[in-house]
Amino acid sequence: MTGLTTGGLLAMASPNGAAPQAGGAGMLGMVGYMLIFFALFYFLMIRPQMRKEKERKKMIEEMKTGDRVIFCGGMLGTVTNIKEQVLVIKIADNVKVDVARGAVLRVLSADESVGDADMTKQG
């Protein structure tokens, strides 16, 4: 046996004889990068989505009888009655259905035709 102990091996590994230290600067840099990444994620994805949802809720609250609407399933109709959480929609002559308010994709303007209602132009 050479007589080296664990303490002796550590002393040989570092130039000044002390145990090696973990780098604190590397950890600080990693936290900084994570904060930058989260800020970019927030401003590019979360904030615009919150703004769109706020506009959608406002549109649903401002709906009135006689508005033409498009639903998530692509069905078109005219609002005939507005209840608390349900809309009564006329989809054809003598055909009315109850639809949840949350199913409204968009409200068509008076001069907008069905062909102009492109589902990809929501924003």
N, CA, C and O atoms as a GROMACS GRO file, in nm:
protein
  492
    1MET      N    1   0.083  -0.118   0.000
    1MET     CA    2   0.000   0.000   0.000
    1MET      C    3   0.087   0.124   0.000
    1MET      O    4   0.195   0.126   0.059
    2THR      N    5   0.038   0.224  -0.066
    2THR     CA    6   0.115   0.349  -0.076
    2THR      C    7   0.085   0.443   0.038
    2THR      O    8   0.160   0.537   0.062
    3GLY      N    9  -0.023   0.420   0.110
    3GLY     CA   10  -0.053   0.505   0.224
    3GLY      C   11  -0.136   0.627   0.188
    3GLY      O   12  -0.150   0.717   0.271
    4LEU      N   13  -0.192   0.635   0.066
    4LEU     CA   14  -0.277   0.750   0.029
    4LEU      C   15  -0.418   0.727   0.080
    4LEU      O   16  -0.475   0.619   0.064
    5THR      N   17  -0.474   0.828   0.140
    5THR     CA   18  -0.612   0.821   0.188
    5THR      C   19  -0.698   0.908   0.097
    5THR      O   20  -0.648   0.975   0.006
    6THR      N   21  -0.827   0.906   0.123
    6THR     CA   22  -0.919   0.988   0.042
    6THR      C   23  -0.883   1.135   0.054
    6THR      O   24  -0.887   1.208  -0.045
    7GLY      N   25  -0.848   1.180   0.171
    7GLY     CA   26  -0.808   1.320   0.189
    7GLY      C   27  -0.682   1.352   0.111
    7GLY      O   28  -0.668   1.462   0.059
    8GLY      N   29  -0.593   1.257   0.103
    8GLY     CA   30  -0.471   1.277   0.028
    8GLY      C   31  -0.498   1.286  -0.122
    8GLY      O   32  -0.431   1.362  -0.192
    9LEU      N   33  -0.594   1.208  -0.171
    9LEU     CA   34  -0.630   1.214  -0.313
    9LEU      C   35  -0.690   1.349  -0.348
    9LEU      O   36  -0.660   1.404  -0.454
   10LEU      N   37  -0.777   1.403  -0.261
   10LEU     CA   38  -0.836   1.533  -0.286
   10LEU      C   39  -0.729   1.642  -0.284
   10LEU      O   40  -0.733   1.736  -0.363
   11ALA      N   41  -0.637   1.629  -0.194
   11ALA     CA   42  -0.531   1.728  -0.184
   11ALA      C   43  -0.445   1.725  -0.310
   11ALA      O   44  -0.395   1.829  -0.353
   12MET      N   45  -0.427   1.608  -0.368
   12MET     CA   46  -0.347   1.599  -0.489
   12MET      C   47  -0.424   1.652  -0.610
   12MET      O   48  -0.362   1.699  -0.706
   13ALA      N   49  -0.558   1.645  -0.608
   13ALA     CA   50  -0.638   1.686  -0.723
   13ALA      C   51  -0.642   1.836  -0.739
   13ALA      O   52  -0.651   1.884  -0.852
   14SER      N   53  -0.634   1.912  -0.631
   14SER     CA   54  -0.639   2.057  -0.646
   14SER      C   55  -0.499   2.115  -0.625
   14SER      O   56  -0.423   2.064  -0.543
   15PRO      N   57  -0.466   2.221  -0.697
   15PRO     CA   58  -0.330   2.272  -0.691
   15PRO      C   59  -0.290   2.332  -0.557
   15PRO      O   60  -0.172   2.326  -0.520
   16ASN      N   61  -0.384   2.391  -0.483
   16ASN     CA   62  -0.347   2.454  -0.356
   16ASN      C   63  -0.371   2.364  -0.236
   16ASN      O   64  -0.353   2.406  -0.122
   17GLY      N   65  -0.412   2.240  -0.261
   17GLY     CA   66  -0.428   2.144  -0.152
   17GLY      C   67  -0.567   2.144  -0.092
   17GLY      O   68  -0.594   2.060  -0.006
   18ALA      N   69  -0.657   2.233  -0.134
   18ALA     CA   70  -0.793   2.238  -0.079
   18ALA      C   71  -0.886   2.155  -0.168
   18ALA      O   72  -0.853   2.122  -0.282
   19ALA      N   73  -1.002   2.124  -0.115
   19ALA     CA   74  -1.102   2.048  -0.192
   19ALA      C   75  -1.156   2.136  -0.304
   19ALA      O   76  -1.170   2.257  -0.284
   20PRO      N   77  -1.188   2.081  -0.422
   20PRO     CA   78  -1.239   2.162  -0.533
   20PRO      C   79  -1.378   2.218  -0.501
   20PRO      O   80  -1.459   2.151  -0.436
   21GLN      N   81  -1.406   2.340  -0.546
   21GLN     CA   82  -1.532   2.409  -0.522
   21GLN      C   83  -1.623   2.397  -0.645
   21GLN      O   84  -1.575   2.390  -0.758
   22ALA      N   85  -1.756   2.393  -0.622
   22ALA     CA   86  -1.852   2.394  -0.733
   22ALA      C   87  -1.863   2.537  -0.784
   22ALA      O   88  -1.859   2.632  -0.705
   23GLY      N   89  -1.878   2.555  -0.916
   23GLY     CA   90  -1.884   2.689  -0.976
   23GLY      C   91  -2.018   2.755  -0.953
   23GLY      O   92  -2.120   2.707  -1.004
   24GLY      N   93  -2.023   2.864  -0.880
   24GLY     CA   94  -2.145   2.939  -0.855
   24GLY      C   95  -2.181   3.029  -0.971
   24GLY      O   96  -2.298   3.061  -0.991
   25ALA      N   97  -2.082   3.071  -1.047
   25ALA     CA   98  -2.107   3.160  -1.161
   25ALA      C   99  -2.185   3.089  -1.270
   25ALA      O  100  -2.268   3.150  -1.337
   26GLY      N  101  -2.160   2.961  -1.289
   26GLY     CA  102  -2.232   2.884  -1.390
   26GLY      C  103  -2.380   2.871  -1.357
   26GLY      O  104  -2.465   2.875  -1.445
   27MET      N  105  -2.408   2.855  -1.229
   27MET     CA  106  -2.547   2.844  -1.185
   27MET      C  107  -2.621   2.976  -1.203
   27MET      O  108  -2.737   2.976  -1.244
   28LEU      N  109  -2.556   3.086  -1.173
   28LEU     CA  110  -2.616   3.218  -1.189
   28LEU      C  111  -2.645   3.245  -1.336
   28LEU      O  112  -2.751   3.299  -1.369
   29GLY      N  113  -2.555   3.208  -1.424
   29GLY     CA  114  -2.577   3.225  -1.567
   29GLY      C  115  -2.694   3.143  -1.617
   29GLY      O  116  -2.771   3.188  -1.702
   30MET      N  117  -2.707   3.022  -1.564
   30MET     CA  118  -2.817   2.935  -1.605
   30MET      C  119  -2.951   2.993  -1.561
   30MET      O  120  -3.049   2.986  -1.636
   31VAL      N  121  -2.958   3.048  -1.442
   31VAL     CA  122  -3.081   3.112  -1.394
   31VAL      C  123  -3.114   3.233  -1.480
   31VAL      O  124  -3.230   3.257  -1.512
   32GLY      N  125  -3.013   3.308  -1.519
   32GLY     CA  126  -3.034   3.423  -1.606
   32GLY      C  127  -3.093   3.382  -1.741
   32GLY      O  128  -3.185   3.446  -1.791
   33TYR      N  129  -3.038   3.275  -1.798
   33TYR     CA  130  -3.091   3.226  -1.925
   33TYR      C  131  -3.234   3.177  -1.911
   33TYR      O  132  -3.316   3.196  -2.001
   34MET      N  133  -3.265   3.114  -1.799
   34MET     CA  134  -3.401   3.066  -1.776
   34MET      C  135  -3.499   3.183  -1.764
   34MET      O  136  -3.611   3.176  -1.814
   35LEU      N  137  -3.458   3.291  -1.698
   35LEU     CA  138  -3.544   3.409  -1.686
   35LEU      C  139  -3.568   3.473  -1.823
   35LEU      O  140  -3.679   3.515  -1.854
   36ILE      N  141  -3.463   3.482  -1.904
   36ILE     CA  142  -3.478   3.538  -2.038
   36ILE      C  143  -3.571   3.450  -2.122
   36ILE      O  144  -3.658   3.502  -2.193
   37PHE      N  145  -3.554   3.319  -2.112
   37PHE     CA  146  -3.640   3.226  -2.187
   37PHE      C  147  -3.786   3.241  -2.144
   37PHE      O  148  -3.874   3.244  -2.229
   38PHE      N  149  -3.812   3.249  -2.013
   38PHE     CA  150  -3.949   3.265  -1.965
   38PHE      C  151  -4.009   3.396  -2.012
   38PHE      O  152  -4.126   3.400  -2.052
   39ALA      N  153  -3.931   3.506  -2.009
   39ALA     CA  154  -3.982   3.635  -2.055
   39ALA      C  155  -4.020   3.628  -2.203
   39ALA      O  156  -4.125   3.679  -2.242
   40LEU      N  157  -3.935   3.567  -2.286
   40LEU     CA  158  -3.967   3.552  -2.428
   40LEU      C  159  -4.093   3.468  -2.447
   40LEU      O  160  -4.180   3.503  -2.527
   41PHE      N  161  -4.103   3.359  -2.375
   41PHE     CA  162  -4.219   3.270  -2.382
   41PHE      C  163  -4.346   3.347  -2.345
   41PHE      O  164  -4.448   3.332  -2.411
   42TYR      N  165  -4.340   3.429  -2.241
   42TYR     CA  166  -4.456   3.506  -2.196
   42TYR      C  167  -4.499   3.606  -2.302
   42TYR      O  168  -4.616   3.612  -2.337
   43PHE      N  169  -4.405   3.685  -2.352
   43PHE     CA  170  -4.440   3.791  -2.446
   43PHE      C  171  -4.476   3.739  -2.585
   43PHE      O  172  -4.549   3.806  -2.658
   44LEU      N  173  -4.427   3.623  -2.624
   44LEU     CA  174  -4.455   3.571  -2.757
   44LEU      C  175  -4.574   3.475  -2.760
   44LEU      O  176  -4.636   3.458  -2.865
   45MET      N  177  -4.607   3.412  -2.647
   45MET     CA  178  -4.713   3.311  -2.651
   45MET      C  179  -4.827   3.338  -2.552
   45MET      O  180  -4.943   3.338  -2.593
   46ILE      N  181  -4.797   3.360  -2.428
   46ILE     CA  182  -4.901   3.370  -2.326
   46ILE      C  183  -4.979   3.501  -2.338
   46ILE      O  184  -5.102   3.499  -2.337
   47ARG      N  185  -4.911   3.613  -2.349
   47ARG     CA  186  -4.977   3.743  -2.353
   47ARG      C  187  -5.068   3.759  -2.474
   47ARG      O  188  -5.182   3.804  -2.457
   48PRO      N  189  -5.025   3.725  -2.597
   48PRO     CA  190  -5.118   3.737  -2.710
   48PRO      C  191  -5.240   3.646  -2.696
   48PRO      O  192  -5.350   3.684  -2.737
   49GLN      N  193  -5.224   3.528  -2.640
   49GLN     CA  194  -5.337   3.438  -2.621
   49GLN      C  195  -5.435   3.496  -2.521
   49GLN      O  196  -5.556   3.486  -2.541
   50MET      N  197  -5.386   3.557  -2.414
   50MET     CA  198  -5.475   3.620  -2.316
   50MET      C  199  -5.552   3.735  -2.380
   50MET      O  200  -5.670   3.754  -2.351
   51ARG      N  201  -5.485   3.812  -2.465
   51ARG     CA  202  -5.550   3.925  -2.532
   51ARG      C  203  -5.662   3.875  -2.625
   51ARG      O  204  -5.770   3.934  -2.629
   52LYS      N  205  -5.636   3.767  -2.702
   52LYS     CA  206  -5.738   3.712  -2.791
   52LYS      C  207  -5.858   3.661  -2.712
   52LYS      O  208  -5.973   3.682  -2.753
   53GLU      N  209  -5.833   3.595  -2.601
   53GLU     CA  210  -5.942   3.543  -2.520
   53GLU      C  211  -6.025   3.657  -2.460
   53GLU      O  212  -6.147   3.645  -2.449
   54LYS      N  213  -5.961   3.766  -2.422
   54LYS     CA  214  -6.032   3.882  -2.368
   54LYS      C  215  -6.121   3.944  -2.476
   54LYS      O  216  -6.235   3.980  -2.448
   55GLU      N  217  -6.070   3.955  -2.599
   55GLU     CA  218  -6.149   4.009  -2.710
   55GLU      C  219  -6.267   3.917  -2.742
   55GLU      O  220  -6.377   3.965  -2.771
   56ARG      N  221  -6.245   3.785  -2.736
   56ARG     CA  222  -6.352   3.688  -2.764
   56ARG      C  223  -6.463   3.699  -2.660
   56ARG      O  224  -6.581   3.698  -2.696
   57LYS      N  225  -6.426   3.711  -2.532
   57LYS     CA  226  -6.527   3.725  -2.427
   57LYS      C  227  -6.607   3.854  -2.444
   57LYS      O  228  -6.728   3.855  -2.424
   58LYS      N  229  -6.540   3.961  -2.483
   58LYS     CA  230  -6.608   4.089  -2.506
   58LYS      C  231  -6.706   4.075  -2.622
   58LYS      O  232  -6.818   4.125  -2.614
   59MET      N  233  -6.666   4.005  -2.730
   59MET     CA  234  -6.752   3.984  -2.845
   59MET      C  235  -6.877   3.906  -2.804
   59MET      O  236  -6.988   3.940  -2.846
   60ILE      N  237  -6.860   3.803  -2.722
   60ILE     CA  238  -6.973   3.721  -2.679
   60ILE      C  239  -7.067   3.801  -2.589
   60ILE      O  240  -7.189   3.785  -2.598
   61GLU      N  241  -7.013   3.886  -2.504
   61GLU     CA  242  -7.096   3.968  -2.416
   61GLU      C  243  -7.175   4.073  -2.494
   61GLU      O  244  -7.286   4.108  -2.454
   62GLU      N  245  -7.120   4.123  -2.604
   62GLU     CA  246  -7.185   4.229  -2.681
   62GLU      C  247  -7.281   4.176  -2.787
   62GLU      O  248  -7.340   4.254  -2.861
   63MET      N  249  -7.298   4.043  -2.795
   63MET     CA  250  -7.390   3.985  -2.892
   63MET      C  251  -7.532   4.029  -2.863
   63MET      O  252  -7.570   4.048  -2.748
   64LYS      N  253  -7.609   4.045  -2.970
   64LYS     CA  254  -7.748   4.087  -2.953
   64LYS      C  255  -7.837   4.008  -3.048
   64LYS      O  256  -7.788   3.943  -3.141
   65THR      N  257  -7.966   4.014  -3.027
   65THR     CA  258  -8.061   3.945  -3.112
   65THR      C  259  -8.050   3.998  -3.255
   65THR      O  260  -8.041   4.119  -3.277
   66GLY      N  261  -8.049   3.907  -3.350
   66GLY     CA  262  -8.038   3.944  -3.491
   66GLY      C  263  -7.897   3.930  -3.547
   66GLY      O  264  -7.879   3.938  -3.669
   67ASP      N  265  -7.798   3.910  -3.462
   67ASP     CA  266  -7.659   3.892  -3.509
   67ASP      C  267  -7.645   3.757  -3.577
   67ASP      O  268  -7.704   3.658  -3.534
   68ARG      N  269  -7.566   3.754  -3.684
   68ARG     CA  270  -7.531   3.628  -3.750
   68ARG      C  271  -7.401   3.579  -3.689
   68ARG      O  272  -7.306   3.655  -3.674
   69VAL      N  273  -7.398   3.451  -3.654
   69VAL     CA  274  -7.282   3.395  -3.586
   69VAL      C  275  -7.236   3.266  -3.653
   69VAL      O  276  -7.314   3.197  -3.718
   70ILE      N  277  -7.107   3.236  -3.634
   70ILE     CA  278  -7.048   3.110  -3.677
   70ILE      C  279  -7.003   3.037  -3.551
   70ILE      O  280  -6.944   3.098  -3.461
   71PHE      N  281  -7.032   2.908  -3.544
   71PHE     CA  282  -6.994   2.827  -3.429
   71PHE      C  283  -6.871   2.745  -3.458
   71PHE      O  284  -6.829   2.733  -3.574
   72CYS      N  285  -6.812   2.690  -3.355
   72CYS     CA  286  -6.690   2.611  -3.366
   72CYS      C  287  -6.705   2.496  -3.465
   72CYS      O  288  -6.607   2.460  -3.530
   73GLY      N  289  -6.819   2.438  -3.476
   73GLY     CA  290  -6.842   2.328  -3.568
   73GLY      C  291  -6.863   2.373  -3.711
   73GLY      O  292  -6.874   2.290  -3.801
   74GLY      N  293  -6.869   2.504  -3.734
   74GLY     CA  294  -6.888   2.557  -3.868
   74GLY      C  295  -7.033   2.591  -3.900
   74GLY      O  296  -7.062   2.639  -4.010
   75MET      N  297  -7.123   2.568  -3.807
   75MET     CA  298  -7.264   2.598  -3.830
   75MET      C  299  -7.287   2.747  -3.824
   75MET      O  300  -7.229   2.817  -3.740
   76LEU      N  301  -7.372   2.796  -3.913
   76LEU     CA  302  -7.408   2.937  -3.920
   76LEU      C  303  -7.552   2.955  -3.875
   76LEU      O  304  -7.636   2.868  -3.899
   77GLY      N  305  -7.581   3.066  -3.811
   77GLY     CA  306  -7.718   3.091  -3.770
   77GLY      C  307  -7.738   3.235  -3.728
   77GLY      O  308  -7.644   3.314  -3.724
   78THR      N  309  -7.863   3.268  -3.696
   78THR     CA  310  -7.899   3.402  -3.652
   78THR      C  311  -7.951   3.393  -3.509
   78THR      O  312  -8.034   3.307  -3.478
   79VAL      N  313  -7.903   3.480  -3.422
   79VAL     CA  314  -7.944   3.480  -3.282
   79VAL      C  315  -8.088   3.531  -3.274
   79VAL      O  316  -8.118   3.641  -3.320
   80THR      N  317  -8.176   3.450  -3.213
   80THR     CA  318  -8.316   3.492  -3.197
   80THR      C  319  -8.349   3.523  -3.052
   80THR      O  320  -8.441   3.600  -3.024
   81ASN      N  321  -8.274   3.464  -2.958
   81ASN     CA  322  -8.300   3.488  -2.817
   81ASN      C  323  -8.171   3.464  -2.740
   81ASN      O  324  -8.096   3.372  -2.769
   82ILE      N  325  -8.147   3.548  -2.641
   82ILE     CA  326  -8.026   3.535  -2.559
   82ILE      C  327  -8.068   3.506  -2.416
   82ILE      O  328  -8.139   3.585  -2.354
   83LYS      N  329  -8.024   3.393  -2.365
   83LYS     CA  330  -8.050   3.357  -2.226
   83LYS      C  331  -7.918   3.371  -2.149
   83LYS      O  332  -7.819   3.420  -2.203
   84GLU      N  333  -7.918   3.327  -2.024
   84GLU     CA  334  -7.800   3.342  -1.939
   84GLU      C  335  -7.673   3.283  -2.003
   84GLU      O  336  -7.579   3.356  -2.031
   85GLN      N  337  -7.670   3.153  -2.026
   85GLN     CA  338  -7.553   3.086  -2.083
   85GLN      C  339  -7.583   3.019  -2.217
   85GLN      O  340  -7.497   2.952  -2.274
   86VAL      N  341  -7.705   3.038  -2.267
   86VAL     CA  342  -7.749   2.969  -2.388
   86VAL      C  343  -7.803   3.071  -2.488
   86VAL      O  344  -7.867   3.168  -2.450
   87LEU      N  345  -7.775   3.046  -2.615
   87LEU     CA  346  -7.830   3.127  -2.723
   87LEU      C  347  -7.930   3.042  -2.799
   87LEU      O  348  -7.906   2.924  -2.824
   88VAL      N  349  -8.043   3.101  -2.837
   88VAL     CA  350  -8.137   3.033  -2.925
   88VAL      C  351  -8.105   3.082  -3.066
   88VAL      O  352  -8.113   3.201  -3.094
   89ILE      N  353  -8.069   2.987  -3.153
   89ILE     CA  354  -8.020   3.020  -3.286
   89ILE      C  355  -8.116   2.964  -3.390
   89ILE      O  356  -8.159   2.849  -3.382
   90LYS      N  357  -8.149   3.048  -3.488
   90LYS     CA  358  -8.230   3.003  -3.602
   90LYS      C  359  -8.132   2.961  -3.710
   90LYS      O  360  -8.054   3.042  -3.760
   91ILE      N  361  -8.137   2.832  -3.748
   91ILE     CA  362  -8.045   2.783  -3.850
   91ILE      C  363  -8.114   2.758  -3.983
   91ILE      O  364  -8.048   2.745  -4.086
   92ALA      N  365  -8.248   2.752  -3.983
   92ALA     CA  366  -8.327   2.736  -4.105
   92ALA      C  367  -8.470   2.779  -4.072
   92ALA      O  368  -8.500   2.808  -3.956
   93ASP      N  369  -8.557   2.782  -4.172
   93ASP     CA  370  -8.697   2.818  -4.147
   93ASP      C  371  -8.758   2.718  -4.049
   93ASP      O  372  -8.750   2.597  -4.069
   94ASN      N  373  -8.818   2.770  -3.944
   94ASN     CA  374  -8.884   2.691  -3.840
   94ASN      C  375  -8.791   2.593  -3.769
   94ASN      O  376  -8.837   2.494  -3.713
   95VAL      N  377  -8.660   2.619  -3.771
   95VAL     CA  378  -8.564   2.533  -3.701
   95VAL      C  379  -8.480   2.621  -3.609
   95VAL      O  380  -8.402   2.704  -3.654
   96LYS      N  381  -8.497   2.600  -3.478
   96LYS     CA  382  -8.420   2.674  -3.378
   96LYS      C  383  -8.350   2.575  -3.288
   96LYS      O  384  -8.406   2.471  -3.252
   97VAL      N  385  -8.227   2.608  -3.251
   97VAL     CA  386  -8.151   2.521  -3.161
   97VAL      C  387  -8.093   2.605  -3.047
   97VAL      O  388  -8.069   2.725  -3.062
   98ASP      N  389  -8.072   2.539  -2.934
   98ASP     CA  390  -8.006   2.603  -2.820
   98ASP      C  391  -7.858   2.570  -2.829
   98ASP      O  392  -7.819   2.454  -2.847
   99VAL      N  393  -7.775   2.673  -2.816
   99VAL     CA  394  -7.630   2.656  -2.826
   99VAL      C  395  -7.564   2.732  -2.711
   99VAL      O  396  -7.606   2.842  -2.676
  100ALA      N  397  -7.461   2.673  -2.653
  100ALA     CA  398  -7.387   2.739  -2.546
  100ALA      C  399  -7.314   2.863  -2.600
  100ALA      O  400  -7.267   2.862  -2.713
  101ARG      N  401  -7.307   2.967  -2.520
  101ARG     CA  402  -7.238   3.090  -2.562
  101ARG      C  403  -7.092   3.065  -2.598
  101ARG      O  404  -7.040   3.128  -2.691
  102GLY      N  405  -7.027   2.976  -2.528
  102GLY     CA  406  -6.886   2.949  -2.551
  102GLY      C  407  -6.857   2.887  -2.686
  102GLY      O  408  -6.742   2.885  -2.730
  103ALA      N  409  -6.960   2.835  -2.754
  103ALA     CA  410  -6.940   2.771  -2.884
  103ALA      C  411  -6.930   2.872  -2.998
  103ALA      O  412  -6.897   2.835  -3.110
  104VAL      N  413  -6.956   2.999  -2.970
  104VAL     CA  414  -6.950   3.102  -3.075
  104VAL      C  415  -6.805   3.127  -3.113
  104VAL      O  416  -6.722   3.160  -3.028
  105LEU      N  417  -6.777   3.113  -3.241
  105LEU     CA  418  -6.643   3.138  -3.292
  105LEU      C  419  -6.627   3.285  -3.328
  105LEU      O  420  -6.527   3.349  -3.293
  106ARG      N  421  -6.727   3.336  -3.398
  106ARG     CA  422  -6.722   3.478  -3.431
  106ARG      C  423  -6.857   3.530  -3.473
  106ARG      O  424  -6.943   3.454  -3.516
  107VAL      N  425  -6.876   3.660  -3.460
  107VAL     CA  426  -6.998   3.728  -3.500
  107VAL      C  427  -6.971   3.794  -3.635
  107VAL      O  428  -6.874   3.868  -3.650
  108LEU      N  429  -7.057   3.766  -3.732
  108LEU     CA  430  -7.039   3.825  -3.864
  108LEU      C  431  -7.096   3.966  -3.866
  108LEU      O  432  -7.199   3.993  -3.804
  109SER      N  433  -7.029   4.055  -3.936
  109SER     CA  434  -7.080   4.190  -3.949
  109SER      C  435  -7.196   4.190  -4.049
  109SER      O  436  -7.214   4.093  -4.123
  110ALA      N  437  -7.273   4.298  -4.052
  110ALA     CA  438  -7.393   4.305  -4.136
  110ALA      C  439  -7.360   4.294  -4.284
  110ALA      O  440  -7.437   4.234  -4.360
  111ASP      N  441  -7.246   4.349  -4.328
  111ASP     CA  442  -7.211   4.348  -4.470
  111ASP      C  443  -7.124   4.228  -4.510
  111ASP      O  444  -7.085   4.217  -4.626
  112GLU      N  445  -7.095   4.140  -4.416
  112GLU     CA  446  -7.008   4.025  -4.443
  112GLU      C  447  -7.093   3.906  -4.488
  112GLU      O  448  -7.190   3.868  -4.422
  113SER      N  449  -7.055   3.847  -4.601
  113SER     CA  450  -7.128   3.731  -4.650
  113SER      C  451  -7.064   3.604  -4.597
  113SER      O  452  -6.956   3.607  -4.538
  114VAL      N  453  -7.132   3.492  -4.618
  114VAL     CA  454  -7.083   3.364  -4.568
  114VAL      C  455  -6.951   3.328  -4.635
  114VAL      O  456  -6.864   3.272  -4.570
  115GLY      N  457  -6.935   3.358  -4.762
  115GLY     CA  458  -6.811   3.328  -4.834
  115GLY      C  459  -6.693   3.408  -4.781
  115GLY      O  460  -6.579   3.364  -4.791
  116ASP      N  461  -6.719   3.526  -4.725
  116ASP     CA  462  -6.613   3.609  -4.669
  116ASP      C  463  -6.567   3.560  -4.533
  116ASP      O  464  -6.460   3.598  -4.486
  117ALA      N  465  -6.646   3.478  -4.469
  117ALA     CA  466  -6.618   3.430  -4.333
  117ALA      C  467  -6.513   3.321  -4.337
  117ALA      O  468  -6.546   3.202  -4.331
  118ASP      N  469  -6.389   3.360  -4.347
  118ASP     CA  470  -6.278   3.263  -4.347
  118ASP      C  471  -6.241   3.236  -4.204
  118ASP      O  472  -6.215   3.329  -4.128
  119MET      N  473  -6.238   3.109  -4.165
  119MET     CA  474  -6.212   3.071  -4.026
  119MET      C  475  -6.070   3.105  -3.983
  119MET      O  476  -6.044   3.115  -3.863
  120THR      N  477  -5.978   3.122  -4.076
  120THR     CA  478  -5.840   3.149  -4.039
  120THR      C  479  -5.816   3.295  -4.008
  120THR      O  480  -5.709   3.328  -3.955
  121LYS      N  481  -5.908   3.383  -4.036
  121LYS     CA  482  -5.891   3.528  -4.015
  121LYS      C  483  -5.953   3.572  -3.884
  121LYS      O  484  -6.024   3.672  -3.882
  122GLN      N  485  -5.928   3.501  -3.777
  122GLN     CA  486  -5.991   3.536  -3.651
  122GLN      C  487  -5.927   3.655  -3.584
  122GLN      O  488  -5.996   3.725  -3.510
  123GLY      N  489  -5.802   3.681  -3.604
  123GLY     CA  490  -5.733   3.788  -3.531
  123GLY      C  491  -5.726   3.908  -3.604
  123GLY      O  492  -5.671   4.006  -3.556
   0.00000   0.00000   0.00000
